[in-house]
Amino acid sequence: MSITTLPTQPTNQDNAADPLATSTLSTWPSDFAETSSPLGHPLTVQGTFQASRGYSGISPGAYVGYACFNAPTGSRWWTPPTGATTVTATDRSGNPGAKVEIIQSLSMTPICVAAQTSVPVRSARQYQFTTYFTHPGSAPEHGSDISIDIAWT
């Protein structure tokens, strides 16, 4: 498997001014699918940290900022590759306050546990990925690049 480095430009040029639409792919395997990473191959994706205090229910609770991660199509919604049964999203920042949230379409129920989150993949569903930062003293600088790995298995 070869790894290709991509330029860091917004994946959705129509929404380039939208901070939620500025994530980029940093690497992908050569057999990369149009809307997702190939089964069994982790994909590293970058998003831009947005300093923004808020509260989101039980998980992640109070937060001081977040980064959203767009699919290669530019959409916030990721389509699993055929045959996927689980998706795992892993924060790469090393920040002790990072919590990765995965939202499944239709149910819209967020699952947010810690720096690594896995959920079962359901047929005909799509998924969104966001990393929340919960510790004010260790939050990244506004506008910083944040990376996660997304792996479909």
C-alpha positions in Angstrom: 0.0 0.0 0.0 1.4 3.4 -0.9 0.6 6.6 1.0 0.1 9.9 -0.8 0.4 13.3 0.8 -2.3 15.8 -0.2 -2.1 19.6 -0.2 -3.8 21.2 2.8 -6.6 23.0 1.1 -10.3 23.1 2.0 -12.1 20.0 0.6 -15.3 22.0 0.0 -14.4 25.1 -2.0 -18.0 26.3 -2.0 -18.0 26.5 1.8 -14.3 27.5 2.2 -15.3 30.4 4.5 -17.3 28.1 6.8 -15.0 26.9 9.6 -16.9 23.6 9.7 -16.0 22.9 6.0 -12.2 23.3 6.2 -11.0 19.8 7.1 -8.5 18.2 4.7 -7.1 14.8 4.1 -3.4 14.5 4.9 -2.8 11.0 3.7 -4.7 8.2 2.0 -3.9 4.7 0.7 -3.6 4.4 -3.1 -6.8 2.3 -3.2 -8.8 5.1 -1.6 -12.5 5.2 -2.1 -14.4 8.3 -3.2 -16.3 8.8 0.1 -14.4 6.8 2.7 -11.2 5.1 3.5 -10.8 1.5 2.3 -11.8 -1.3 4.7 -9.0 -1.9 7.2 -6.9 1.1 6.2 -6.8 4.0 8.6 -7.2 7.4 7.1 -5.6 10.5 8.7 -7.9 13.6 8.3 -7.3 17.2 9.4 -9.7 19.7 10.7 -9.3 23.3 12.1 -9.6 23.9 15.8 -12.4 26.4 16.6 -12.1 28.0 20.0 -15.8 28.1 21.2 -17.1 27.4 24.7 -20.2 25.3 24.9 -22.0 22.4 26.4 -23.2 19.3 24.6 -25.4 17.1 26.8 -23.7 14.2 28.6 -21.0 13.8 26.1 -18.7 15.6 25.7 -20.2 17.9 28.4 -18.6 21.3 28.7 -16.0 22.1 26.0 -13.7 24.9 25.1 -13.4 24.2 21.4 -13.8 21.6 18.6 -12.6 20.4 15.2 -14.9 18.9 12.5 -13.7 16.5 9.9 -15.2 16.5 6.4 -15.4 13.5 4.0 -13.4 13.6 0.7 -16.6 14.8 -0.9 -16.6 18.0 1.3 -19.7 16.8 3.2 -19.7 16.4 7.0 -21.3 13.0 6.3 -19.0 10.0 5.7 -20.3 6.9 3.8 -18.8 3.6 5.1 -17.1 1.3 2.6 -19.0 -1.8 1.6 -18.6 -4.6 4.2 -17.7 -2.3 7.1 -19.0 -3.4 10.5 -17.2 -1.0 12.8 -15.7 2.5 12.6 -13.0 3.8 15.0 -12.0 7.4 15.2 -8.8 8.2 17.1 -7.6 11.7 18.1 -3.9 12.3 17.1 -3.4 15.5 19.1 -2.3 13.8 22.4 -4.4 16.3 24.2 -5.7 14.9 27.5 -9.0 16.7 27.1 -9.7 15.5 23.6 -12.9 13.5 23.1 -13.9 12.1 19.7 -17.6 12.2 18.9 -19.2 10.1 16.2 -22.8 10.8 15.1 -24.8 8.3 13.1 -27.3 9.6 10.6 -31.0 9.0 11.2 -30.6 8.4 15.0 -28.4 11.5 15.4 -27.2 10.1 18.7 -23.7 11.3 19.5 -21.2 8.7 20.8 -18.3 10.5 22.6 -16.1 8.6 24.9 -12.5 9.5 24.9 -9.5 10.0 22.6 -10.6 6.9 20.7 -14.2 6.0 19.9 -15.6 3.0 18.1 -19.2 2.3 17.0 -20.9 -0.5 15.0 -21.7 0.5 11.4 -25.3 0.1 10.4 -26.6 -0.4 6.8 -27.7 2.8 4.9 -26.3 5.1 7.6 -23.6 7.8 7.3 -21.3 9.2 10.1 -19.9 12.5 11.3 -16.7 13.0 13.2 -15.8 15.8 15.6 -13.1 16.2 18.3 -14.1 18.3 21.3 -11.5 19.7 23.8 -12.7 19.8 27.4 -9.7 21.2 29.3 -9.3 25.0 29.1 -5.6 25.0 30.1 -4.6 22.5 27.4 -6.8 23.7 24.4 -5.0 24.1 21.1 -4.5 27.5 19.6 -7.5 28.8 17.6 -7.0 27.8 13.9 -4.6 25.0 14.7 -4.7 21.8 12.6 -6.2 18.9 14.4 -5.9 15.3 13.1 -7.8 12.1 13.7 -7.5 8.6 12.2 -10.6 7.0 10.8 -10.6 3.3 10.4 -13.5 1.2 9.0 -13.3 -2.5 9.7 
